[in-house]
């Protein structure tokens, strides 16, 4: 991103400087694990993670599509990605990635929430804490503790922007009203000579 008022930093652990960020910035968009944001003080939510198994195959085509999902219980993986189908070209070999579901453990990448009664109840408690954070916007699968497809997360992000703009607009209107009221009173006093 090339914009003078936006700095992009990568490989930065938010939690190392969390308190400083909360003081320094008027708004933070947090898309990480909501329970981690609050240092797991209400307990740990459960997540699913993934394990990826890459293979180079000595064949031109393995499955004919970029992605094939497997939903049966007998197949040990949930999908196979054949990367060559994302781009045009012709290669003698092909690379596939098998995606395996696994239980999340600290240190793993969390991909999906585990939506059951225990976790949903715990999330509601974290959501109450999140609502008290005036300068933090929680979003995404991990921040909302909700499974989102891409179109849903884009819709949620756009709604978040609308909410922020509406809130900002209301603040501007209120400040303008206060200024106008103060100006009217001041102008009346000046005209009256008091």
C-alpha positions in Angstrom: 0.0 0.0 0.0 1.5 3.3 -1.0 -0.2 6.1 0.9 1.6 8.7 2.9 -0.6 8.4 6.0 -0.6 4.6 6.1 2.4 2.5 7.3 2.4 -1.2 6.6 4.4 -3.4 8.9 4.7 -7.2 8.5 5.8 -9.9 10.9 4.8 -7.7 13.9 3.4 -9.3 17.0 0.4 -7.0 17.9 0.5 -8.3 21.5 4.0 -7.2 22.2 2.9 -3.5 21.9 -0.9 -3.9 22.4 -1.2 -1.4 25.3 0.8 1.2 23.4 -1.3 0.7 20.2 -4.5 1.1 22.3 -3.2 4.4 23.6 -1.7 5.7 20.3 -4.4 5.0 17.8 -8.0 6.3 17.7 -9.2 3.1 16.0 -7.8 -0.4 15.6 -9.2 -3.1 13.4 -8.5 -6.4 15.1 -9.1 -9.6 13.1 -7.3 -12.0 15.4 -8.7 -14.4 18.0 -11.0 -12.4 20.3 -10.2 -14.6 23.3 -6.4 -14.0 22.8 -7.1 -10.2 22.6 -8.4 -10.4 26.2 -5.6 -12.8 27.3 -8.0 -15.7 27.6 -9.3 -14.2 30.8 -12.8 -15.9 30.4 -11.4 -19.1 29.0 -10.2 -20.4 25.7 -12.4 -20.7 22.6 -11.9 -23.7 20.4 -10.7 -23.4 16.8 -10.0 -25.8 13.9 -6.7 -25.6 12.2 -5.4 -27.2 9.0 -2.5 -29.3 7.9 -1.3 -29.0 4.3 0.4 -31.9 2.4 2.1 -30.9 -0.8 2.9 -33.3 -3.6 4.6 -32.9 -7.0 3.1 -35.5 -9.4 4.7 -36.7 -12.6 1.6 -36.1 -14.6 0.2 -33.2 -16.6 -3.2 -33.2 -14.9 -4.5 -34.7 -11.6 -8.1 -33.6 -11.1 -9.0 -31.2 -13.9 -10.0 -28.4 -11.6 -8.2 -26.0 -9.2 -10.2 -27.2 -6.1 -12.2 -30.3 -5.4 -13.9 -30.6 -1.9 -14.4 -33.9 -0.2 -17.2 -34.1 2.3 -17.4 -37.8 3.0 -16.2 -39.2 6.3 -13.9 -41.8 4.7 -11.6 -39.4 2.9 -8.8 -38.2 5.3 -8.7 -34.7 3.7 -11.2 -32.0 3.1 -10.0 -30.7 -0.3 -7.3 -31.0 -2.9 -6.0 -27.9 -4.6 -4.3 -28.4 -8.0 -2.4 -25.1 -8.4 -1.8 -25.1 -12.1 -5.5 -24.5 -12.8 -5.3 -21.1 -11.2 -3.2 -19.8 -14.1 -2.9 -20.4 -17.7 0.1 -22.4 -19.0 1.2 -25.9 -19.7 3.5 -27.8 -17.4 4.6 -31.5 -17.7 4.1 -32.0 -13.9 1.5 -30.8 -11.4 1.5 -29.8 -7.8 -1.3 -30.6 -5.5 -2.1 -29.7 -1.9 -4.2 -31.9 0.3 -5.9 -30.0 3.1 -6.4 -31.9 6.3 -8.5 -30.7 9.3 -7.0 -30.8 12.7 -7.7 -29.6 16.2 -6.1 -26.2 16.9 -3.4 -26.0 19.5 -1.5 -22.9 20.6 1.1 -22.2 17.9 -1.1 -23.4 15.1 -2.8 -21.1 12.6 -6.5 -20.9 13.7 -8.8 -21.1 10.6 -12.3 -21.7 11.8 -14.4 -21.4 15.0 -15.9 -24.5 16.6 -19.5 -23.5 16.9 -21.1 -25.4 19.7 -23.0 -24.4 22.8 -20.0 -24.0 25.1 -18.0 -21.9 22.6 -21.0 -19.8 21.5 -21.8 -19.0 25.1 -18.2 -18.1 25.9 -18.0 -16.0 22.7 -21.1 -13.9 23.9 -19.2 -13.1 27.1 -16.1 -12.0 25.0 -18.4 -10.0 22.7 -19.6 -8.0 25.8 -16.0 -7.2 26.6 -15.4 -6.3 23.0 -18.3 -3.9 22.9 -16.7 -2.0 25.8 -13.6 -1.4 23.7 -14.3 2.1 22.3 -11.4 2.2 19.9 -11.3 -1.4 18.7 -13.3 -2.9 15.9 -13.4 -6.7 16.0 -13.9 -8.5 12.7 -13.4 -11.5 10.5 -13.8 -15.2 11.4 -11.7 -14.9 14.5 -12.8 -11.6 15.8 -16.5 -12.4 15.3 -15.9 -16.1 16.1 -18.0 -17.0 13.1 -17.5 -19.0 9.9 -17.6 -16.6 7.0 -17.5 -17.4 3.3 -15.6 -14.7 1.3 -18.7 -12.8 0.2 -20.0 -12.8 3.8 -16.8 -11.4 5.3 -16.7 -8.7 2.5 -20.4 -7.8 3.3 -19.6 -7.6 7.1 -16.6 -5.4 6.4 -18.6 -3.0 4.2 -21.3 -2.9 6.9 -18.6 -2.1 9.5 -17.4 0.8 7.3 -21.0 2.1 7.0 -21.5 1.9 10.8 -18.2 3.8 11.4 -19.1 6.5 8.8 -22.6 6.9 10.3 -21.1 7.2 13.7 -18.6 9.8 12.5 -21.3 11.7 10.6 -23.4 11.8 13.8 -20.5 13.2 15.8 -19.9 15.9 13.2 -23.6 16.8 13.1 -23.6 17.1 16.9 -20.5 19.3 17.0 -22.0 21.5 14.2 -25.2 21.8 16.2 -23.3 22.8 19.3 -21.2 25.3 17.4 -24.3 26.8 15.7 -26.1 27.0 19.1 -23.0 28.7 20.7 -22.7 31.0 17.7 -26.3 32.0 17.8 -26.1 32.8 21.5 -22.8 34.7 20.9 -24.2 36.7 18.0 -27.4 37.5 19.9 -25.3 38.8 22.8 -23.1 40.9 20.5 -26.1 42.4 18.7 -27.8 43.1 22.0 -24.6 44.7 23.4 -24.3 42.5 26.4 
